[in-house]
Amino acid sequence: MDTKTGRQPSTFSGKVKALLMRAWRERWTDIQWGVQLKKVLASTGGDPKDLPEILVHQALVGPNPNTLILSFLKYTVLSQVVPPSAAFNLITSFDDLSKPFCTLGLIDLAEAFACNLSFTCSLDSSLTLCKCLQNTLHWLMLCIHQSLQMIKEGHSPPEILTIIDSASVAAQKIGDNTTVQALLYVAMSEDTDKFHDFEQTKVNVQGTLSQLQSDVVPSQTRLKVASALKSLLKVQDLALPTQSVLDVSHLAICPTINGLVSLEAILNPTSDIQPFVEQLCVTEKLLKLNRSYLYCELFRACFMGLVDSADSQEELKWAAFTYLKLPQVLLKFNQQAPGQDFGKELEQGFDLLLNSVPLLDLTDVRLNCEALLQLIHVCMKYDLLSQPQIERLLTRRRNESAKPAKNAQPSTQPSASLILRAESTVTSILKTLDADCSKNQDALMGVLCQMLSGKSFELILAAAAATGELQSFATKLIKINEFAKQTQGEAGKAAQTRVLLFDISFLMLCHITQLHGIEMISVSPEYADSFFIQWAQRCLPEDGRYKCVDNYSGTDQAKVDLLLSQLTRGDEIKQSLTRWHEICLNAPFAIQEVLFAWEHGALGSDNVKVILERSQSRMCSIPVVMSAWLCSYMNTVGDDAREKPLQMLQRLQVKISSPDPEIYYVERSHLMGIILRKMVNDILPTHLKDMSMQFIPPNAIPSEVMEKCLQGVMAKGWIDLRSVHTLEQLLNLCGSDWFCDRAIMHMLNSSRLEDLTQALSLLFAVFHLDLEHITLSLLLHTVPKLLQSADKQQFLTDPRGYVLAKTCVLCIVAAQTARSVASKASMSHIRRGYNKRSRKEMELESLDEQDTRPLKRMKTMEPQLTLDSEGFNLDFLTAKDDGEASPIIDTKDPLNKALANLMRLMNAIAHSATISQRTSFIVAFIEESIKCGGQYSQFILQFIPPQMLSQIMKSIPGVFNNQQIVHICDLANPTGRKVAAKCVCQNSKIRSE
């Protein structure tokens, strides 16, 4: 009878104790004990989890442990009769150091369990093993700490040093096991409070040991404790360092940085610098670039662009970017990392650039100036470099330069000097335009007319765009245009000034809109209802897209008739009584009447010519609005009906003699001619088009143009000016699906890793033409097609598949970063021309709709290889236990949906019966995602279905090491920790070390 409770012992407990007595008397071996124990378990049906408690209680009755019973316990646990967690929990609950021999026995037992445990066939779950191993190591550290405390207090038994030695050796052996290290890494996230206590105990051990004299604790013991602590620190080594997804160190230049700078300088001159800086930062991390090397590549790209664009229409854009925008980018880098030695890194970047002597000499010759000197002086203006640094760099440049001496003064001003002067001019102009229009009309008139002379207006626009002042400039022009459209009954010179203010501001706004898009002038809510914005949105063609002819509405027939009368009879329009915006609104209907009269024989060609010349004689805005209507009209009629409207368009572009030199007609007509040429070019027949604006030859097959362009780019290793425009027009013409397909297939046609790497570096930059939509095409169209086509498997064979995986990861990370930057700025940073929803987004929406219509499919043992199997949803990502919160995923985000759908396809492939190149691609995709590190890899890997990783490791054992496993799984949620612990245990057979 139990003397404490007064009750009979349970049948199971009594039989086990009786069995122990018999085993003690007969000195059974472990095997005999195991055989008899299983008979007892079978006859009584007892719970094996109670066995460790019974055995430990019997083994630790006296001051010394019963070694025979402890050996029985060891055999019972290691033969998997009972779960290890039950034994670990009993061991870690023992804290009586007054029984040193019992403590030593338990330390030996803990070491035996932890070092000989079968992780793959354990009765406990993998996550339970994580917690048990952490608790065991914590208990060993507590034993060491309490023993050191007893030594410090001076009342320790003689065996205390043996406890320290044994616990230290046991902790070291357990901690050196790589599987244990990975499980401890998982346990860190399972219970943060317990892990913090564990870490604190290690600190306490180290602190207490340092306080004890060397003669109290022998050096051998200190060494063992230090080794144990060092072994436990190996858990931190599992924190994966960021690696380069793409290594470009072997290339002469960095094609990605070069391409990004080209796209920014040529296609996005008005964009804010913050998105560009973020692009560079992401690229720097993904390619693991040194900051000084990044600066060098920025400078190199600018000088290459200046050489490439010399004497072209894009020269001012490159000059503005290099000397106005680039310093702001550098300043932003300095502000983002104020603690770093920015000046030293920038100096090192210039030093690297100075190695490119031929490039610098060629730039100086083409620009007729000291290009590098100008840039360094701008850096000095922003306090980016110190005076000694500048002097050293300039001295080196002078000593190493090999360019020929100048023989004569250049006939034209260098673009670098012009753009630098234009920066201050923009500030002055903006101050002048801020003046009250009703009081300072002559001053405003003088400024606007001065801008029309020569290249002044193009210079002002380039400088304003690079400094972020173009929007402000456009808003002030709208204000002037709104003032000038209303008549105040002026006469004489005042009326003429108002006419010119309206006409010049209208032309300038048209030109700005054509160059930079309607969004550049329509962002200000103050002028949303202004005449020009309303007209431009309804009528002005943009990027070859002509507006609907029905947009021309709200006509006043009486005013149309009056205007027709004035044009046919040659009467002078009374400037003092005219509202010029009404003239612009009614002019299209007047020209419509003229066209219809000519088509029906009521007017002859000579009459039409005279009418058109009269419409050009005073106001250059009237031919613009007429031409806009003619373009819209021609876009709606067949080829037979286009002949006469085309003749009228050509007639409106012919310059006429200046009726009055005082009204700046030559300057205004020059700007009008530029506007009309750009407006009508897309509607003209092929033989009449201005081919300087067309980079795709007439009647050429787009795929052949694309192939030739990419071959040229790949051969050079960088993207030149013409290639940028050609690729942009191909993207506009054929769409992102076609563009992505052709680009990827061109890259995969190479088989050498060096060629593939350079091609990827270039394409990654090219894809920034429209990164979001091209990334969606890559994930939804190109990659699934390669994965599902049996005849394209050769393109997934390494190194092709390996590089394709890199492409996906680079694009996903860059697109996600660009989207997050845009959302922070509360704006959509989408390249001009891509404001409409893409077909990708509409396809994803249609997948959402399918969720409400479950499809009947044949049930099979394996998932079907389809992107929308059972309708698109994210349920397969949110498998969770009761009480576990679902992961927060924006299911409406197109990138999220595309990535989740691709992961779903990969999961189906992983569960298929064969291992092929497709499986290799999936492994490479996951490995490259891990390399991104931090939030980037977490964003991609959050979409991996919970069962996918385990299935891959079953198919290809040991394909991922433990370090990779703990970073593939999201340890922040229980499901992720369970999957990680399971895969680590699954990996223990392959990677046991």
Secondary structure, DSSP 8 states (H G I E B T S, - for coil): --TTT-S---HHHHHHHHHHHHHHHHT--HHHHHHHHHHHHHHH---GGGHHHHHHHHHTSSSS--HHHHHHHHHHHHTTSS-HHHHHHHHHT---TTSHHHHHHHHHHHHHHHHH--SSS-SS-HHHHHHHHHHHHHHHHHHHHHHHHHHHHT---TTHHHHHHHHHHHHHHHHT-HHHHHHHHHHHHH-HHHHHHHHHHHHHHHHHHHHS-TTTS-HHHHHHHHHHHHHHGGGGGGS-----SS--TTSSS-HHHHHHHHHHHHH-TTS-HHHHHHHHHHHHHHHT--HHHHHHHHHHHHHHHHHHTTTSTTHHHHHHIIIIIHHHHHHHHHHH-TTS-HHHHHHHHHHHHHT-HHHHHHHHHHHTS-HHHHHHHHHHHTT-S-HHHHHHHHHHHHHH-------S--SS--HHHHHHHHHHHHHHHHHHHTS-TTT-HHHHHHHHHHHHSTTHHHHHHHHHHHTT-HHHHHHHHHHHHHHHHS-----THHHHHHHHHHHHHHHHHHHHHHHH-GGGTS--GGGTT-HHHHHHHHH--BTTB---GGG-----HHHHHHHHHHHHHT----GGG--HHHHHHHHHHHHHHHHHHHHTTSS-HHHHHHHHHHHHSS-SHHHHHHHHHHHHHHTTS-GGGGHHHHHHHHHHTS----S-GGGTHHHHHHHHHHHHHHHHGGGS-GGGS-GGG--S-TT--HHHHHHHHHHHHHHHTS--HHHHHHHHHHHHHHHHHHHHHHHHHHHHT--SHHHHHHHHHHHHHHGGGSHHHHHHHIIIIIHHHHHH-GGGGGGGSTTHHHHHHHHHHHHHHHHHHHHHHHHHTTS----TT--S--HHHHHHHHHHHHTTS-------SS--S-TTTTSS-SGGG----TT-------TT-HHHHHHHHHHHHHHHHHTSS---HHHHHHHHHHHHHHHH-HHHHHHHHTTS-HHHHHHHHHHSTTSS-HHHHHHHS-TTSHHHHHHHHHHHHHHTTTS--
